[in-house]
Amino acid sequence: MAKGDQIYVLRELLNIQGVYEHHGIDCGDSSVIHLRKRTETIERTSWATFVYDAKSKVHVRQYRACFLPDIVVRRAESRLGERHYNLLFNNCEHFATWCKTGVSESQQIKDFTPIIASIKTDNLYQPIQEALQATDRNNASQMLNKALADIKVVWDSIQPSYNEAVREMNVWERVARQALKQGREDLARAALQRKLSYKKLATEQKAQLDKLATMTETLIRNKMNL
């Protein structure tokens, strides 16, 4: 490991080793800058705090092209104290990858806490009905456009969570199979429980997305008839 490296450690979840990665930037002085989920803040901490478990092996993410080490560290320092943690769009890997390459991305979601969708698609039915019942053509058109915009906001809120739930179902299925190969039925059962929780979430959100698709089709069809 060296100054400016993007480093990560594999942490356990539900006693299953190696399914949670935590990323950070090595500052080259025995400190690491990372987005800590516990505080939801980008902090500079000691190496020991970042590693958490002295037995954990520290890995280095390799890139074909990235910023020079000093620039990587300066980029990390520029965001110290930032508190904008988001499971899907701004987790520890997003931050560290941005420091190294300028692109905020994550190959996989590193936090496995299920996302419970709080948006109720049924609440959109009333404005849609009002739009369809409007007698003034211009007013109806404006109300339909507003309803379509509202649907897009809800869709954009639900779809990323649904896609992630589907991905997590596949991850935990693989974890369960690997645990069975190792003769660890206890870990396999725990993994399957996680898979089922994501399956339940995905099923609920798929139903919401289907409702939104039906609403959109109805609105567009009526808008064309105005």
MOQUI-V785058 format. One record per residue. RES is the residue in three letters. OMEGA is omega in radians with two decimals (* if undefined). D_CENTER is the distance of its C-alpha to the mean C-alpha in Angstrom with 1 decimal. Layout:
res = <RES/RES>
omega = <OMEGA/OMEGA>
d_center = <D_CENTER/D_CENTER>
//
This chain:
res = <MET/ALA/LYS/GLY/ASP/GLN/ILE/TYR/VAL/LEU/ARG/GLU/LEU/LEU/ASN/ILE/GLN/GLY/VAL/TYR/GLU/HIS/HIS/GLY/ILE/ASP/CYS/GLY/ASP/SER/SER/VAL/ILE/HIS/LEU/ARG/LYS/ARG/THR/GLU/THR/ILE/GLU/ARG/THR/SER/TRP/ALA/THR/PHE/VAL/TYR/ASP/ALA/LYS/SER/LYS/VAL/HIS/VAL/ARG/GLN/TYR/ARG/ALA/CYS/PHE/LEU/PRO/ASP/ILE/VAL/VAL/ARG/ARG/ALA/GLU/SER/ARG/LEU/GLY/GLU/ARG/HIS/TYR/ASN/LEU/LEU/PHE/ASN/ASN/CYS/GLU/HIS/PHE/ALA/THR/TRP/CYS/LYS/THR/GLY/VAL/SER/GLU/SER/GLN/GLN/ILE/LYS/ASP/PHE/THR/PRO/ILE/ILE/ALA/SER/ILE/LYS/THR/ASP/ASN/LEU/TYR/GLN/PRO/ILE/GLN/GLU/ALA/LEU/GLN/ALA/THR/ASP/ARG/ASN/ASN/ALA/SER/GLN/MET/LEU/ASN/LYS/ALA/LEU/ALA/ASP/ILE/LYS/VAL/VAL/TRP/ASP/SER/ILE/GLN/PRO/SER/TYR/ASN/GLU/ALA/VAL/ARG/GLU/MET/ASN/VAL/TRP/GLU/ARG/VAL/ALA/ARG/GLN/ALA/LEU/LYS/GLN/GLY/ARG/GLU/ASP/LEU/ALA/ARG/ALA/ALA/LEU/GLN/ARG/LYS/LEU/SER/TYR/LYS/LYS/LEU/ALA/THR/GLU/GLN/LYS/ALA/GLN/LEU/ASP/LYS/LEU/ALA/THR/MET/THR/GLU/THR/LEU/ILE/ARG/ASN/LYS/MET/ASN/LEU>
omega = <-3.11/-3.13/3.11/3.12/2.94/-3.06/3.08/3.10/3.09/3.14/-3.11/3.06/-3.07/3.13/3.09/-3.05/2.91/3.11/3.14/3.11/3.05/-3.02/3.07/3.13/3.11/-3.11/3.10/-3.13/-3.12/3.05/-3.12/3.04/-3.09/3.08/-3.07/3.14/-3.09/-3.12/-3.09/-3.08/3.04/-3.04/2.94/-3.11/3.06/3.07/-3.10/3.12/3.13/-3.10/3.08/3.12/-3.07/-3.14/-3.08/3.07/3.13/-3.13/3.12/3.06/-3.10/3.11/3.04/-3.14/3.13/3.14/3.06/-3.05/-3.11/3.14/3.12/-3.12/3.12/3.10/3.11/-3.14/-3.10/-3.10/3.10/3.13/-3.12/-3.12/3.13/-3.12/3.05/-3.07/-3.03/-2.95/-3.11/3.10/-3.05/-3.13/3.06/-3.10/-3.08/3.13/3.08/3.13/-3.08/-2.96/-3.07/3.14/3.13/-3.14/3.14/-3.13/3.11/3.11/-3.00/3.11/-3.02/3.08/-3.11/3.09/-3.14/-3.13/-3.12/-3.10/-3.14/-3.12/-3.14/-3.13/-3.13/-3.05/-3.08/3.11/3.11/3.12/3.10/3.13/-3.10/-3.11/-3.13/-3.10/3.12/-3.03/-3.12/3.13/3.12/-3.13/3.13/-3.13/3.09/3.11/3.11/3.13/3.11/3.12/3.11/3.12/-3.13/3.12/-3.13/3.12/-3.12/3.10/-3.05/-2.98/3.12/3.12/3.10/3.14/-3.14/3.11/3.11/3.12/-3.12/3.05/-3.13/3.12/-3.07/3.02/3.12/3.12/-3.13/3.14/3.14/3.13/3.12/3.11/-3.13/3.13/-3.12/-3.12/3.13/3.11/3.12/3.12/3.12/3.14/3.14/3.06/3.09/3.12/-3.12/3.11/3.10/3.10/3.10/3.12/-3.13/3.13/3.12/-3.10/3.06/3.10/3.10/3.14/3.10/3.09/-3.13/3.12/3.12/3.10/-3.12/3.12/3.13/-3.13/-3.11/-3.13/3.14/3.12/3.13/-3.11/3.14/*>
d_center = <27.5/28.5/27.8/24.8/23.2/19.5/19.7/17.6/18.7/17.9/17.7/18.6/17.0/19.5/22.0/20.4/20.6/18.3/15.0/13.2/13.4/13.9/14.6/17.2/20.1/23.6/26.1/29.1/30.7/29.2/26.4/22.7/20.4/16.9/14.1/15.0/12.7/16.1/17.2/14.0/16.4/17.1/20.3/23.0/24.0/26.3/25.7/26.3/23.7/21.0/22.3/22.7/24.7/27.7/27.7/24.3/24.7/23.1/21.9/21.9/19.6/22.2/22.3/25.1/24.9/23.5/25.0/27.9/27.3/28.8/26.7/23.4/24.5/25.6/22.3/20.6/23.4/23.1/19.8/21.1/20.8/17.8/15.8/12.8/10.0/6.7/3.9/1.7/5.3/7.4/7.3/10.6/10.4/9.7/12.7/14.9/14.6/15.5/18.4/19.7/19.4/18.7/15.6/12.1/10.1/8.3/10.0/7.9/5.2/7.9/7.8/9.2/10.0/10.2/9.1/12.6/13.2/16.1/17.2/20.5/21.3/24.9/25.3/25.4/28.5/31.0/30.5/30.5/33.8/35.3/34.5/36.2/39.2/39.8/43.3/43.1/41.6/40.2/38.7/37.3/35.7/34.0/32.8/31.4/29.6/28.1/27.0/25.4/23.5/22.4/21.2/19.1/17.4/16.6/15.7/13.2/11.7/11.7/11.3/7.6/7.2/10.3/9.5/6.7/9.5/12.0/10.6/10.6/14.1/15.3/14.1/15.9/18.8/19.4/19.3/21.8/24.0/24.1/25.0/27.8/29.1/29.5/31.2/28.7/28.8/27.4/24.2/24.1/24.5/21.7/19.3/20.6/20.1/16.4/16.5/18.5/16.3/13.4/16.3/17.5/14.3/14.2/17.9/17.7/15.2/17.2/20.3/18.9/18.1/21.6/23.1/21.7/23.0/26.3/26.5/25.8/28.5/30.9/30.5/30.9/33.9/35.5/34.8/36.7/39.6/40.0>
//
